[in-house]
Amino acid sequence: MTEESNVADYLLFRLNNSFKKISLYPKILNISSPTDDIHSLLTTLALRHNYTLGSELSIEKTLHTNSHLNHGGLLMADDEWTTSRPVEATNDNGEKLDLERAARWFIRKFRDGEFGSMTLDDCSEEALKTYFERGPEALYGSSVGAPGGKARK
């Protein structure tokens, strides 16, 4: 399993690497221009929709203090913490923003087709040729990119 904000980040990456979608999604989300900063986008969406965490819903109160998740990250094999949330965002009243709820809203927009028809499969000419010549198993280890887009590591 992965955090919804990570899924939203990947979907944003895919939108940014689609020549047709990169000019479409800012209008749909009512933002000034495309962005590759998922934290900024989720903060904007959470503020716009007033997605806040109530004091009882705070993740610190929900999880045990020794849990790896209470740091907002994952414990890696080398015992170093990594996190997808650089800063805890708040609104003007000091209430914590629910960025995961904003991520769910963004994912739902994607699933509902509001950004248009789009596949997460690698449909590049090279990938299609590989698929038809060697079968779907040949693509299992492939990395997804987009024509003219940046590769995701």
Backbone as CSV, one residue per row, in Angstrom:
resi,resn,N_x,N_y,N_z,CA_x,CA_y,CA_z,C_x,C_y,C_z
1,MET,0.838,-1.180,0.000,0.000,0.000,0.000,0.881,1.240,0.000
2,THR,0.307,2.306,-0.490,1.024,3.572,-0.530,0.081,4.694,-0.129
3,GLU,0.635,5.784,0.287,-0.191,6.924,0.661,-0.866,7.490,-0.579
4,GLU,-2.072,7.993,-0.389,-2.808,8.567,-1.507,-2.082,9.762,-2.108
5,SER,-1.328,10.488,-1.297,-0.577,11.624,-1.836,0.487,11.157,-2.828
6,ASN,1.029,9.944,-2.635,1.997,9.403,-3.594,1.315,9.048,-4.906
7,VAL,0.108,8.497,-4.832,-0.663,8.189,-6.039,-0.997,9.490,-6.762
8,ALA,-1.445,10.493,-6.021,-1.764,11.793,-6.618,-0.529,12.395,-7.280
9,ASP,0.628,12.250,-6.655,1.875,12.770,-7.218,2.177,12.090,-8.548
10,TYR,1.971,10.777,-8.608,2.210,10.056,-9.856,1.219,10.497,-10.933
11,LEU,-0.043,10.670,-10.569,-1.033,11.115,-11.548,-0.695,12.512,-12.062
12,LEU,-0.236,13.382,-11.173,0.187,14.722,-11.587,1.364,14.627,-12.556
13,PHE,2.297,13.750,-12.261,3.426,13.513,-13.165,2.928,13.104,-14.547
14,ARG,1.969,12.174,-14.580,1.433,11.711,-15.870,0.720,12.839,-16.612
15,LEU,-0.040,13.656,-15.894,-0.712,14.791,-16.529,0.311,15.772,-17.102
16,ASN,1.368,16.025,-16.356,2.400,16.956,-16.818,3.166,16.434,-18.023
17,ASN,3.185,15.137,-18.218,3.906,14.550,-19.340,3.005,14.220,-20.518
18,SER,1.780,14.682,-20.473,0.848,14.501,-21.580,0.689,15.842,-22.288
19,PHE,1.062,15.875,-23.555,0.977,17.124,-24.299,-0.439,17.691,-24.306
20,LYS,-1.443,16.828,-24.335,-2.833,17.292,-24.372,-3.334,17.715,-23.001
21,LYS,-2.916,17.023,-21.960,-3.468,17.258,-20.616,-2.787,18.401,-19.869
22,ILE,-1.542,18.721,-20.227,-0.802,19.713,-19.452,-1.466,21.090,-19.505
23,SER,-2.156,21.397,-20.589,-2.858,22.683,-20.653,-4.294,22.565,-20.155
24,LEU,-4.802,21.347,-20.034,-6.186,21.121,-19.626,-6.368,21.110,-18.113
25,TYR,-5.503,20.426,-17.399,-5.757,20.224,-15.971,-5.699,21.496,-15.125
26,PRO,-4.853,22.502,-15.448,-4.909,23.722,-14.624,-6.275,24.412,-14.678
27,LYS,-6.917,24.381,-15.840,-8.255,24.979,-15.968,-9.269,24.213,-15.124
28,ILE,-9.196,22.898,-15.164,-10.130,22.063,-14.405,-9.944,22.269,-12.904
29,LEU,-8.698,22.389,-12.475,-8.401,22.554,-11.050,-8.417,24.016,-10.610
30,ASN,-8.625,24.913,-11.576,-8.654,26.352,-11.302,-7.349,26.826,-10.647
31,ILE,-6.241,26.439,-11.275,-4.929,26.927,-10.850,-4.321,27.688,-12.025
32,SER,-3.381,28.568,-11.747,-2.869,29.471,-12.779,-2.045,28.782,-13.861
33,SER,-1.313,27.738,-13.504,-0.447,27.078,-14.475,-0.129,25.661,-13.996
34,PRO,0.416,24.836,-14.896,0.818,23.493,-14.474,1.852,23.565,-13.354
35,THR,1.864,22.544,-12.530,2.819,22.471,-11.425,3.349,21.057,-11.303
36,ASP,4.561,20.926,-10.809,5.079,19.590,-10.511,5.277,19.424,-9.007
37,ASP,4.694,20.330,-8.243,4.804,20.316,-6.782,3.498,19.806,-6.177
38,ILE,3.442,18.517,-5.871,2.203,17.927,-5.361,1.814,18.519,-4.018
39,HIS,2.771,18.830,-3.169,2.452,19.402,-1.859,1.741,20.744,-2.026
40,SER,2.234,21.568,-2.921,1.613,22.867,-3.188,0.205,22.693,-3.756
41,LEU,0.052,21.761,-4.694,-1.261,21.520,-5.292,-2.252,21.012,-4.248
42,LEU,-1.844,20.037,-3.447,-2.749,19.490,-2.430,-3.090,20.536,-1.377
43,THR,-2.144,21.394,-1.041,-2.414,22.480,-0.099,-3.461,23.423,-0.674
44,THR,-3.310,23.791,-1.940,-4.283,24.660,-2.608,-5.664,24.025,-2.608
45,LEU,-5.739,22.739,-2.952,-7.032,22.045,-2.994,-7.645,21.933,-1.603
46,ALA,-6.833,21.624,-0.607,-7.342,21.504,0.768,-7.871,22.841,1.271
47,LEU,-7.173,23.924,0.972,-7.646,25.254,1.376,-8.955,25.601,0.672
48,ARG,-9.019,25.336,-0.630,-10.209,25.668,-1.416,-11.442,24.904,-0.928
49,HIS,-11.263,23.643,-0.562,-12.391,22.799,-0.148,-12.549,22.719,1.369
50,ASN,-11.710,23.456,2.080,-11.743,23.489,3.544,-11.584,22.089,4.147
51,TYR,-10.614,21.346,3.628,-10.305,20.023,4.157,-9.325,20.192,5.318
52,THR,-9.828,20.084,6.533,-8.972,20.207,7.714,-9.099,18.958,8.572
53,LEU,-8.093,18.742,9.396,-8.110,17.636,10.350,-8.663,18.156,11.662
54,GLY,-9.701,17.514,12.165,-10.195,17.866,13.482,-9.209,17.372,14.527
55,SER,-9.269,17.907,15.728,-8.304,17.508,16.756,-8.393,16.016,17.059
56,GLU,-9.594,15.421,16.982,-9.725,13.987,17.241,-9.197,13.152,16.083
57,LEU,-9.106,13.739,14.908,-8.676,12.983,13.742,-7.183,13.108,13.482
58,SER,-6.496,13.816,14.321,-5.067,14.035,14.125,-4.328,12.701,14.055
59,ILE,-3.446,12.558,13.092,-2.738,11.291,12.906,-1.895,10.936,14.122
60,GLU,-1.392,11.944,14.840,-0.588,11.649,16.023,-1.427,10.965,17.097
61,LYS,-2.718,11.296,17.184,-3.576,10.677,18.189,-4.083,9.315,17.727
62,THR,-4.092,9.094,16.429,-4.596,7.840,15.888,-3.547,6.740,15.947
63,LEU,-2.288,7.091,15.741,-1.222,6.098,15.671,-0.409,6.083,16.954
64,HIS,0.205,4.956,17.227,1.080,4.850,18.395,2.316,5.717,18.185
65,THR,2.869,6.219,19.253,4.023,7.109,19.133,5.246,6.418,18.555
66,ASN,5.344,5.103,18.674,6.504,4.399,18.128,6.283,3.915,16.700
67,SER,5.126,4.202,16.137,4.824,3.752,14.784,5.702,4.482,13.770
68,HIS,6.111,3.756,12.745,6.896,4.384,11.679,6.053,5.418,10.943
69,LEU,4.746,5.212,10.885,3.894,6.113,10.125,3.690,7.457,10.800
70,ASN,3.893,7.543,12.099,3.618,8.816,12.745,4.624,9.894,12.350
71,HIS,5.663,9.518,11.648,6.625,10.486,11.136,6.266,10.917,9.720
72,GLY,5.179,10.374,9.165,4.790,10.705,7.803,5.723,10.100,6.776
73,GLY,6.426,9.050,7.131,7.376,8.463,6.205,7.436,6.967,6.318
74,LEU,8.440,6.409,5.738,8.640,4.968,5.737,10.027,4.672,6.269
75,LEU,10.160,3.598,7.013,11.472,3.184,7.484,12.113,2.350,6.383
76,MET,13.206,2.822,5.876,13.868,2.146,4.773,14.864,1.125,5.330
77,ALA,15.400,0.289,4.454,16.326,-0.760,4.863,17.562,-0.191,5.558
78,ASP,17.962,1.017,5.187,19.148,1.611,5.807,18.799,2.411,7.061
79,ASP,17.578,2.244,7.561,17.099,2.886,8.783,17.066,4.412,8.715
80,GLU,16.959,4.971,7.517,16.821,6.415,7.387,15.372,6.723,7.042
81,TRP,14.876,7.821,7.585,13.497,8.223,7.321,13.404,8.988,6.019
82,THR,12.353,8.693,5.271,12.029,9.511,4.107,10.589,9.933,4.266
83,THR,10.236,11.038,3.684,8.868,11.523,3.817,8.411,12.190,2.538
84,SER,7.126,12.102,2.272,6.564,12.771,1.108,5.917,14.088,1.508
85,ARG,5.891,14.393,2.795,5.267,15.627,3.270,6.327,16.533,3.891
86,PRO,6.809,17.521,3.129,7.892,18.336,3.649,7.509,19.202,4.842
87,VAL,6.313,19.741,4.861,5.899,20.646,5.929,4.429,20.384,6.224
88,GLU,4.044,20.501,7.473,2.636,20.371,7.823,1.931,21.674,7.460
89,ALA,0.931,21.594,6.603,0.235,22.785,6.124,-0.942,23.118,7.034
90,THR,-1.180,24.411,7.217,-2.310,24.881,8.022,-3.039,25.986,7.276
91,ASN,-4.292,26.218,7.673,-5.045,27.325,7.099,-4.823,28.580,7.938
92,ASP,-5.528,29.664,7.614,-5.351,30.934,8.335,-5.742,30.842,9.806
93,ASN,-6.588,29.866,10.152,-7.003,29.681,11.546,-6.058,28.765,12.319
94,GLY,-5.002,28.302,11.666,-4.045,27.418,12.320,-4.460,25.959,12.335
95,GLU,-5.557,25.616,11.656,-6.014,24.223,11.601,-5.163,23.451,10.584
96,LYS,-4.801,22.218,10.941,-4.020,21.384,10.032,-4.871,21.008,8.823
97,LEU,-4.265,21.105,7.648,-4.961,20.733,6.423,-4.884,19.230,6.215
98,ASP,-5.969,18.666,5.706,-6.040,17.237,5.415,-5.610,17.025,3.964
99,LEU,-4.309,16.898,3.758,-3.776,16.755,2.407,-4.118,15.400,1.798
100,GLU,-4.286,14.373,2.622,-4.683,13.064,2.089,-6.103,13.126,1.529
101,ARG,-6.971,13.885,2.173,-8.332,14.054,1.653,-8.290,14.824,0.336
102,ALA,-7.437,15.834,0.248,-7.268,16.565,-1.008,-6.732,15.629,-2.093
103,ALA,-5.829,14.727,-1.718,-5.297,13.748,-2.673,-6.410,12.827,-3.156
104,ARG,-7.277,12.381,-2.240,-8.410,11.525,-2.638,-9.327,12.260,-3.608
105,TRP,-9.558,13.548,-3.364,-10.397,14.359,-4.255,-9.770,14.413,-5.645
106,PHE,-8.465,14.647,-5.708,-7.734,14.720,-6.971,-7.780,13.378,-7.705
107,ILE,-7.567,12.289,-6.982,-7.615,10.950,-7.575,-9.014,10.658,-8.113
108,ARG,-10.040,11.040,-7.359,-11.417,10.827,-7.806,-11.684,11.580,-9.110
109,LYS,-11.193,12.805,-9.234,-11.338,13.571,-10.482,-10.704,12.801,-11.642
110,PHE,-9.537,12.230,-11.384,-8.850,11.449,-12.410,-9.680,10.224,-12.786
111,ARG,-10.146,9.487,-11.766,-10.939,8.271,-12.010,-12.242,8.570,-12.731
112,ASP,-12.837,9.718,-12.425,-14.100,10.097,-13.055,-13.913,10.598,-14.483
113,GLY,-12.676,10.683,-14.946,-12.400,11.084,-16.319,-12.453,12.579,-16.563
114,GLU,-12.390,13.373,-15.511,-12.501,14.821,-15.692,-11.292,15.424,-16.397
115,PHE,-10.188,14.697,-16.445,-9.012,15.167,-17.169,-8.964,14.555,-18.566
116,GLY,-10.040,13.868,-18.954,-10.108,13.216,-20.245,-9.667,11.765,-20.150
117,SER,-9.773,11.080,-21.262,-9.355,9.675,-21.322,-7.842,9.600,-21.180
118,MET,-7.415,8.700,-20.324,-5.978,8.569,-20.101,-5.698,7.194,-19.526
119,THR,-4.621,6.608,-19.969,-4.208,5.321,-19.437,-2.911,5.494,-18.657
120,LEU,-2.705,4.641,-17.681,-1.451,4.666,-16.939,-0.426,3.721,-17.548
121,ASP,-0.856,2.962,-18.552,0.053,2.049,-19.230,1.013,2.824,-20.121
122,ASP,2.179,2.265,-20.344,3.158,2.843,-21.253,2.730,2.490,-22.669
123,CYS,2.195,3.448,-23.390,1.697,3.216,-24.749,2.614,3.838,-25.799
124,SER,3.871,4.011,-25.447,4.823,4.535,-26.422,4.981,3.514,-27.547
125,GLU,5.464,3.980,-28.681,5.651,3.093,-29.824,6.563,1.921,-29.465
126,GLU,7.616,2.203,-28.721,8.562,1.156,-28.311,7.898,0.122,-27.401
127,ALA,7.096,0.581,-26.448,6.430,-0.341,-25.522,5.407,-1.207,-26.250
128,LEU,4.671,-0.618,-27.172,3.688,-1.399,-27.931,4.377,-2.449,-28.796
129,LYS,5.492,-2.072,-29.405,6.244,-3.028,-30.216,6.728,-4.187,-29.338
130,THR,7.271,-3.866,-28.168,7.736,-4.901,-27.231,6.587,-5.799,-26.812
131,TYR,5.444,-5.197,-26.507,4.273,-5.962,-26.068,3.863,-6.980,-27.133
132,PHE,3.766,-6.542,-28.383,3.288,-7.437,-29.431,4.348,-8.445,-29.880
133,GLU,5.609,-8.108,-29.710,6.663,-9.043,-30.101,6.983,-10.064,-29.013
134,ARG,7.005,-9.619,-27.728,7.457,-10.501,-26.647,6.408,-10.766,-25.580
135,GLY,5.264,-10.141,-25.660,4.201,-10.373,-24.689,4.249,-9.406,-23.519
136,PRO,3.187,-9.399,-22.716,3.082,-8.429,-21.619,4.145,-8.604,-20.536
137,GLU,4.650,-9.830,-20.352,5.655,-10.062,-19.317,6.918,-9.249,-19.561
138,ALA,7.208,-8.941,-20.815,8.415,-8.184,-21.160,8.349,-6.745,-20.654
139,LEU,7.162,-6.270,-20.320,6.997,-4.883,-19.879,6.965,-4.734,-18.373
140,TYR,6.950,-5.825,-17.631,6.798,-5.733,-16.177,7.862,-4.876,-15.515
141,GLY,9.079,-4.889,-16.010,10.145,-4.108,-15.389,10.363,-2.760,-16.040
142,SER,9.503,-2.382,-16.989,9.743,-1.133,-17.710,9.370,0.074,-16.869
143,SER,10.035,1.181,-17.164,9.677,2.440,-16.504,8.774,3.215,-17.441
144,VAL,7.836,3.925,-16.879,6.854,4.641,-17.675,7.358,6.040,-17.944
145,GLY,7.291,6.436,-19.179,7.644,7.792,-19.571,6.607,8.296,-20.539
146,ALA,6.796,9.468,-21.039,5.875,10.023,-22.013,6.696,10.668,-23.111
147,PRO,6.149,10.704,-24.330,6.889,11.314,-25.423,7.263,12.752,-25.075
148,GLY,8.536,13.049,-25.145,8.996,14.403,-24.864,8.998,14.767,-23.398
149,GLY,8.601,13.834,-22.557,8.489,14.122,-21.128,9.729,13.700,-20.371
150,LYS,9.748,14.054,-19.117,10.881,13.684,-18.269,10.660,12.287,-17.707
151,ALA,11.711,11.552,-17.543,11.612,10.203,-16.984,11.433,10.293,-15.483
152,ARG,10.643,9.397,-14.942,10.390,9.355,-13.496,11.296,8.312,-12.885
153,LYS,12.047,8.675,-11.872,12.952,7.729,-11.221,12.327,7.165,-9.988
